[in-house]
Amino acid sequence: MASARSGDVAPVAPSAEEVQDQLERILGSESVHLPERARRFLVYVVTETLAGRSHYLKAYTIAEVVFGRQNFDAQGDPAVRIEAGRIRRELERYYLMAGGSEPVVITIPKGRYVPIFQASSHCRGDTADEAMAPPSPVSVEPSSSEVAAAPAASRSAGKRWLIAGAAMAAAIAAGAIFLGLEPASKEVASINSRPTIAVDRFEDIAGGSRFSGISGGVTDEIMSKLVKFKDILVVDASGNDQDAVSGLQNARYALQGSVRQDGDRVRSTARLVRRSDGAVIWANHYDSDLRIQSVFEVETALAEEIATAVAQPFGVVFQTDIAPDGAGGWDAYDCSLSYYNYRRSMTAEALQTAQECLRSVTEKFPSDATSLAFLSLTYLDQVRFPYKLGTKPSPKILETASELAKKSAVIDPQNPRVLQALMLTSFFRNDVDAALEAGAAAYQLNPNDTEVAGEYGLRLSMAGKWDTGCDLVSKAVSRNAGPQGYYEVGMALCAFMRGDLQAAELWSRMSDLNYNPMHRMVLASILGASGKIEQAKRELDWLDTKAPALMPVVKREISMRLARPQDQERVLAGLRAAGAAVDQVQPAVTN
């Protein structure tokens, strides 16, 4: 293709290396604000185009590979189109701010998912406006974002685990006597002990169309989704009763937004404002198409997206840095922040800080079930992450975690975070049935809680219910569940167990391999099963150096996590192929 303004000389396409360098600059720029899923999307379409596979870039393949969504309905689900639009806008803003100084321009034309790469005019000595077609296929190593999706669970198969969960919360409350626990006092934490979000009525700027009522519907749906997150308090900013006025005065955040319509298209914006100084700490917009979704479907989808982004664990509300006042100065919100900061960093120091905070706040507010659940999880982590945290697991520590979870369940049996703690402590005490019942109840109470969905999906998978469990893990990953790189190892196991070694390796390399040495162990097994012995040995050497206590007891550690002998054997077989001595006598856990 030639440009008339360049003397009919065809411009030279940028090389694959130049495109990859440009992509790294874009993703590394502080001015680019793309969520993790959108970053995977961009890396995937660029990598596939450079590799000559652009003809595979359809909505359903992107949904499957990047979002982990099986059986994707491109006509009825606008998720891929919405994400592509977000990337286009971010690229436009990036190049606008760059002022023409970038050597390569990457664009994604509207209506397509195949990117176009163009050498900047100042770098090639002409002023051509035309975008060049993608270069001819270039052999490049696949990116770590070039991933394969978890298998889809059939809808009918997924019904079974919801049946047990339907009455689980009530059963826990009724079982207080059986657990040997006295009901806690009715004392509750002050309203300031948890972040309060005042939800303003979304502004209706739809111009009096027949869809003008959508703003009120979105607002009501958002509040109904937010109240399911027990880590926060929700206030209707339009309420005028005494409780609403008091809650509004103490609200730390205001959730605001607007809805406008152009024909059959609806654009909704949302922002979270810190009320103390008016700072906007999060904002996003969402596009919907009323030709393929009903008004009710649009309202529900928007509410789920916004509520999850704002209130999910590791989400917007729990990303603020904390500055505690010291011993005795903690409140429940500080402790929640401290817990999530610990889970991101996974250091012994952060664990100690979180534990001290949670002990303090549970002494001050003994009926704070959420803080008790967090405290339970910090004890459990000493058992499940000992090779990262440098802790010494023991039955006594596990029992402490279990008792705290049970105590929190008596106080608030319909709290998803409580049920999550009960699920995890039961699983590691080898009571798989009780674990899955608690997980089903937690997920039924709040399916938009990505940590509940992800952890429950992992327990289902590791209990041998791989199809159903992997579908939930995939859902958590597609919604950017945190901590980053944690659930990807679950996706690696899902692919490994179904025999897709290539996808298993890609997912494993996408996980945070330094988050937990067990992640390295999984990668070593996958590489061993794939016949990549030298690469597997490098992972084993890393484990011998960085986590020497793991491999001598790896058989026991695997049996603690995978319930079925055949699943355990698959991982062990991969390690044997890699050259690991996994059949030695395993030392026992001691008090």
FENKANOR-V505141 format. One record per backbone hydrogen bond with DSSP energy under -0.5 kcal/mol. CO is the residue of the C=O (numbers start at 1). NH is the residue of the N-H. If there is no record, write none. Layout:
CO_NH, CO_NH
This chain:
1_11, 3_6, 3_8, 4_7, 6_9, 8_10, 9_3, 15_19, 16_20, 17_21, 18_22, 19_23, 20_24, 21_25, 22_26, 23_27, 24_28, 25_29, 26_29, 29_32, 31_33, 32_34, 35_39, 36_40, 37_41, 38_42, 39_43, 40_44, 41_45, 42_46, 43_47, 44_48, 45_49, 46_50, 47_51, 48_53, 49_52, 50_138, 53_56, 54_57, 56_58, 58_62, 59_63, 60_64, 61_65, 62_66, 62_67, 63_69, 68_70, 72_74, 73_77, 76_78, 78_82, 79_83, 80_84, 81_85, 82_86, 83_87, 84_88, 85_89, 86_90, 87_91, 88_92, 89_93, 90_94, 91_95, 92_96, 93_97, 94_98, 95_99, 95_100, 98_101, 103_120, 104_106, 105_107, 105_118, 107_116, 109_112, 113_115, 114_109, 116_107, 118_105, 120_123, 120_124, 121_125, 121_126, 138_140, 143_146, 145_147, 154_158, 156_159, 157_160, 159_162, 159_163, 160_163, 160_164, 161_165, 162_166, 163_166, 163_167, 164_167, 165_168, 165_169, 167_171, 168_172, 169_173, 170_174, 171_175, 173_176, 175_179, 176_180, 176_181, 177_180, 190_193, 191_194, 193_333, 195_233, 196_198, 196_252, 196_253, 197_199, 197_235, 198_200, 198_255, 199_237, 203_205, 203_259, 206_209, 209_212, 211_214, 212_215, 213_217, 214_218, 215_219, 216_220, 217_221, 218_222, 219_223, 220_224, 221_225, 222_226, 223_227, 225_228, 226_229, 228_230, 229_232, 231_195, 233_197, 235_199, 235_237, 236_239, 241_245, 242_246, 243_247, 244_248, 245_249, 246_250, 247_251, 248_251, 252_275, 252_276, 253_198, 254_256, 254_273, 255_200, 256_271, 257_203, 258_269, 259_205, 260_267, 262_265, 264_290, 265_262, 266_268, 266_288, 267_260, 268_286, 269_258, 270_284, 271_256, 271_273, 272_281, 272_282, 273_254, 273_275, 274_277, 274_278, 274_279, 279_274, 279_281, 282_272, 284_270, 286_268, 288_266, 288_290, 289_292, 289_293, 294_298, 295_299, 296_300, 297_301, 298_302, 299_303, 300_304, 301_305, 302_306, 303_307, 304_308, 305_309, 306_310, 307_311, 308_312, 309_316, 310_317, 312_315, 313_482, 315_318, 316_319, 326_329, 331_335, 332_336, 333_337, 334_338, 335_339, 336_340, 337_341, 338_342, 339_343, 340_344, 341_345, 342_346, 347_351, 348_352, 349_353, 350_354, 351_355, 352_356, 353_357, 354_358, 355_359, 356_360, 357_361, 358_362, 359_363, 360_364, 361_365, 365_368, 367_369, 368_372, 369_373, 370_374, 371_375, 372_376, 373_377, 374_378, 375_379, 376_380, 377_381, 378_382, 379_382, 380_383, 380_384, 381_385, 385_388, 385_389, 386_390, 386_391, 391_393, 394_398, 395_399, 396_400, 397_401, 398_402, 399_403, 400_404, 401_405, 402_406, 403_407, 404_408, 405_409, 406_410, 407_411, 408_412, 412_415, 414_416, 415_419, 416_420, 417_421, 418_422, 419_423, 420_424, 421_425, 422_426, 423_427, 424_428, 425_429, 426_431, 427_430, 430_432, 431_435, 432_436, 433_437, 434_438, 435_439, 436_440, 437_441, 438_442, 439_443, 440_444, 441_445, 442_446, 446_449, 448_450, 449_453, 450_454, 451_455, 452_456, 453_457, 454_458, 455_459, 456_460, 457_461, 458_462, 459_463, 460_465, 461_464, 462_563, 462_564, 464_466, 465_469, 466_470, 467_471, 468_472, 469_473, 470_474, 471_475, 472_476, 473_477, 474_478, 475_479, 476_479, 476_481, 477_480, 483_486, 485_512, 486_489, 487_490, 487_491, 488_492, 489_493, 490_494, 491_495, 492_496, 493_497, 494_498, 495_500, 496_499, 499_501, 500_504, 501_505, 502_506, 503_507, 504_508, 505_509, 506_510, 507_511, 511_513, 512_515, 512_516, 516_519, 516_520, 517_521, 518_522, 519_523, 520_524, 521_525, 522_526, 523_527, 524_528, 525_529, 526_530, 527_532, 528_531, 531_533, 532_536, 533_537, 534_538, 535_539, 536_540, 537_541, 538_542, 539_543, 540_544, 541_545, 542_546, 543_547, 547_550, 547_551, 548_552, 550_553, 551_554, 553_557, 554_558, 555_559, 556_560, 557_561, 558_561, 558_562, 561_563, 564_567, 564_568, 565_569, 566_570, 567_571, 568_572, 569_573, 570_574, 571_575, 572_576, 573_577, 574_578, 575_579, 575_580, 576_579, 580_582
